Amino acid sequence: MAKIDLSGLADQIKDGYSFSTDAKGNVVGNHAVTPVANGKTVSYAAGKNLTVAQNIDNATGEHTYTYALSND
């Protein structure tokens, strides 16, 4: 009977994860590429009189978040 040791698999998956954020366009204040920890969520919020649209390209997996003035 063959034995397979998968004890290090979880660490390899966790350590291989990489995700960063940055601000582009009309940026207010300072910005920098910032890593996001595994299992954490990044939220995009539209402030007063703004909207935010989430577009995901199914072919490439690219995510784009576009802010605009609201119609109010």
C-alpha positions, 0 to 999 in steps of 0.5 A: 500500500502506498502512502502519500504525505499531504501534511505540507499541502495546506501551507503550500496553498496558503503561502502561494496565495498573493493578492494586492490592491492599489488606487488608480485614477483621481486618487485622494491622499496617499496610496500604495500597493497593499497586500491583502491577507488570505481569507480577508475581504476587500470592499469598495464603497461609493461615497456621497453622490457616487456610484460604483459598478463592478465588472468582471471579465469572464474570459480573463477574470479581470475585475474592474470597479468604476466610480461615477457621479450619481444621478441625484 
